């Protein structure tokens, strides 16, 4: 029996707004694996969660935008980059619910909006521009105060929905992934999972879910899109602990093998590197999988670098957690 069975029951029964098409598939990337020297390469396709072109933000917003959180709310406010996947899904949810949405973003390239920036506007969101990334959180609060003064009831959704509550979406995903891994008949006793990360909620949820299950056989590698590895480590482990506290459980995040990687950041957030461009090409040509330039291509680059330098041990399989973001490729 898992060490935290009561907390797992609370997680399964936690109220949500159903948005995602679940479970997302775990598919074998045979041709890409052959190119990289293994027949044990898989992808967990959270790019296919479905709602508003899918991605990992859908799972988080199912919790953050649960019915109890929306009582009386007339406007959603959130923030992100001009190509934010989180902003895209939040704006689409507001459009479906028929409520106002304000997105605080930093300035994108001049000219007509493309990619996610186009979708933000297509879904009817109002765009408020911040001077730079550091100003977005303060500006969200300012916008909320202005709307309250006008009689609105705003809900501020933190950047990336990377809160303890939002992380529960990926605690559930960890359970889903483990069930799929356990159904494989490949003789592997260890799984190495690569995932992109910035605000930390996805990895925090995975850590929380694996800890609740007592699954130390799944090893996580968080590939940073911007923050130093030590900072990302701290954020993920802290969020994981807070997420499980919401379920009445106290875990030790250190029981789950987890490490952050920051050697794929390159020149900064959203800027491609030679390795990320190669990863995008390899995944496209050999797997028919579309990566984005900000997150998934850099996580894939880290996976490729690991496989080239370390290979895959006889008892291991490798899983790429595809967190979505394809509209960013078209920006």
Residue pairs with C-beta under 8 A, 6 or more apart in sequence:
2 8
2 212
2 213
2 214
3 212
3 214
4 211
4 212
4 213
4 214
4 244
4 247
4 249
4 251
6 248
6 249
7 212
7 244
7 247
7 248
7 249
8 175
8 212
8 213
8 247
10 247
10 248
11 168
11 171
11 172
11 175
11 209
11 212
11 247
12 172
12 175
14 63
14 66
14 168
14 247
15 66
15 67
15 68
16 62
16 63
16 66
17 61
17 62
17 65
17 66
17 67
17 70
18 62
19 49
19 50
19 51
19 58
19 61
19 62
19 93
20 49
20 50
20 51
20 54
20 58
20 59
20 62
21 48
21 49
21 50
21 51
22 49
22 176
23 176
23 179
23 180
24 44
24 45
24 46
24 47
24 48
24 49
24 176
25 44
25 45
25 48
26 42
26 43
26 44
26 45
26 177
26 180
26 181
26 319
27 42
27 43
27 45
28 41
28 42
29 41
29 42
29 43
29 286
29 287
29 289
29 320
30 39
30 41
31 286
31 287
32 41
32 282
32 283
32 286
32 287
32 289
33 39
33 40
33 41
35 282
35 286
36 304
36 307
36 308
37 307
37 311
37 312
38 307
38 311
38 312
38 318
40 186
40 188
40 312
40 316
40 317
40 318
41 307
41 312
41 317
41 318
41 320
42 317
42 318
42 319
42 320
43 287
43 289
43 319
43 320
43 321
43 322
44 177
44 180
44 193
44 319
44 320
44 321
44 322
45 322
46 54
46 55
46 56
46 59
46 173
46 321
46 322
46 323
46 324
47 54
47 55
47 289
47 290
47 296
47 322
47 323
47 324
47 325
47 326
48 54
49 55
49 56
49 58
49 59
49 324
50 58
51 58
51 89
51 92
51 93
52 58
52 88
52 89
52 91
52 92
52 93
52 119
52 123
53 88
53 119
53 324
53 326
53 327
54 324
55 85
55 89
55 323
55 324
55 325
56 85
56 170
56 202
56 323
56 324
57 85
57 86
57 88
57 89
57 90
57 160
57 161
57 324
58 89
59 169
59 170
59 172
59 173
59 205
60 160
60 161
60 162
60 166
60 167
60 169
60 170
60 201
60 202
60 205
61 89
61 90
61 93
61 157
61 161
61 166
61 169
62 169
63 161
63 165
63 166
63 168
63 169
64 157
64 161
64 163
64 165
64 166
65 76
65 93
65 157
69 155
70 97
70 155
72 153
73 99
73 153
73 154
73 155
74 99
74 100
74 152
74 153
74 154
75 94
75 99
75 100
75 101
75 102
75 147
75 152
75 153
75 154
75 155
76 90
76 93
76 94
76 99
76 100
76 101
76 102
76 154
76 155
76 157
77 101
77 102
77 103
77 104
77 140
77 143
77 144
77 147
77 154
77 155
77 156
77 157
78 86
78 87
78 90
78 101
78 103
78 104
78 140
78 156
78 157
78 158
78 159
78 161
79 87
79 103
79 104
79 105
79 130
79 136
79 137
79 139
79 140
79 159
80 86
80 87
80 103
80 105
80 136
80 159
80 160
81 105
81 106
81 108
81 133
81 269
81 270
81 294
82 105
82 106
82 107
82 108
82 109
82 113
82 116
82 117
83 108
83 115
83 116
83 117
83 270
83 294
83 327
83 328
83 331
84 103
84 105
84 116
84 120
85 116
85 292
85 324
85 325
85 327
85 328
86 159
86 160
86 161
87 103
87 105
87 116
87 120
87 125
88 116
88 119
88 120
88 123
88 327
90 101
90 103
90 157
90 161
91 101
91 103
91 119
91 120
91 123
91 124
91 125
92 119
92 123
94 100
94 101
94 123
94 124
94 125
95 101
95 123
95 124
100 126
100 152
101 123
101 124
101 125
101 126
102 125
102 126
102 127
102 128
102 143
102 147
102 154
103 120
103 125
103 126
103 127
103 128
104 128
104 129
104 130
104 136
104 139
104 140
104 143
105 117
105 120
105 127
105 128
105 129
105 130
105 136
106 129
106 130
106 131
106 132
106 133
106 135
106 136
107 129
108 117
108 331
109 331
112 118
113 120
113 121
114 330
114 331
115 327
115 328
115 329
115 330
115 331
116 327
116 328
116 331
117 331
119 327
120 127
121 127
128 139
128 143
130 136
130 139
133 269
136 159
137 159
140 156
141 156
143 154
144 154
144 156
147 154
148 154
158 166
159 199
160 166
160 198
160 199
160 200
160 201
161 201
162 199
162 200
162 201
162 202
162 204
162 239
163 201
163 239
164 239
164 242
164 243
164 245
164 246
165 243
165 246
166 201
166 205
167 201
167 202
167 204
167 205
167 208
167 239
167 240
167 242
167 243
168 205
168 208
168 243
168 246
168 247
169 201
169 205
170 201
170 202
170 203
170 204
170 205
170 206
170 208
170 209
171 205
171 206
171 208
171 209
171 212
171 243
171 244
172 205
172 209
173 205
173 206
173 209
174 205
174 206
174 208
174 209
174 210
174 212
174 213
174 215
174 218
175 209
175 213
177 193
177 206
177 218
177 319
178 209
178 210
178 213
178 215
178 218
181 191
181 218
181 317
181 319
184 317
186 317
187 315
188 315
188 316
188 317
189 217
189 315
190 217
190 218
190 219
190 313
190 315
190 316
190 317
191 217
191 218
191 219
191 316
191 317
191 318
191 319
192 219
192 221
192 306
192 316
192 317
192 318
192 319
193 206
193 218
193 219
193 220
193 221
193 319
193 320
193 321
194 221
194 223
194 299
194 300
194 302
194 303
194 306
194 318
194 319
194 320
194 321
195 202
195 203
195 206
195 220
195 221
195 222
195 223
195 299
195 321
195 323
196 202
196 222
196 223
196 225
196 295
196 296
196 298
196 299
196 321
196 323
197 203
197 222
197 223
197 224
197 225
197 232
197 236
197 260
197 295
198 224
198 225
198 226
198 227
198 269
198 295
199 235
200 222
200 232
200 235
200 236
200 239
201 239
202 321
202 323
203 220
203 222
203 232
203 236
203 258
204 235
204 236
204 237
204 238
204 239
204 240
204 243
205 239
205 240
205 243
206 220
206 321
207 220
207 236
207 237
207 240
207 253
207 256
207 258
208 240
208 241
208 243
208 244
208 251
208 253
210 216
210 218
210 220
210 256
211 240
211 244
211 251
211 252
211 253
211 255
211 256
212 244
212 247
212 249
212 251
214 255
215 256
216 255
216 256
216 257
218 256
218 257
219 257
219 258
220 256
220 257
220 258
220 259
221 258
221 259
221 260
221 261
221 302
221 303
221 306
222 232
222 233
222 236
222 258
222 259
222 260
222 261
223 260
223 261
223 264
223 298
223 299
223 301
223 302
224 232
224 260
224 261
224 262
224 264
224 265
225 265
225 269
225 270
225 294
225 295
225 298
226 265
226 268
226 269
227 235
227 262
228 262
229 259
229 260
229 261
229 262
230 260
232 260
232 262
233 258
233 259
233 260
236 253
236 258
236 260
237 253
237 254
237 258
240 251
240 253
241 250
241 251
241 253
244 250
244 251
261 302
263 302
263 305
264 273
264 275
264 276
264 298
264 299
264 301
264 302
264 305
265 298
266 272
266 273
266 275
266 276
266 298
267 273
269 294
270 293
270 294
272 293
272 297
273 298
273 301
275 298
275 301
275 304
275 305
276 291
276 293
276 297
276 298
276 300
276 301
277 297
278 301
278 304
279 291
279 297
279 298
279 300
279 301
279 303
279 304
280 291
280 293
280 297
280 300
280 329
282 300
282 304
283 289
283 290
283 291
283 300
284 290
284 291
289 322
290 326
290 329
291 297
291 300
291 322
291 325
291 326
291 329
292 324
292 325
292 326
292 327
292 328
292 329
293 328
293 329
294 325
294 328
295 323
295 325
296 322
296 323
296 324
296 325
299 320
299 321
299 323
300 320
303 318
303 320
306 318
307 318
312 318
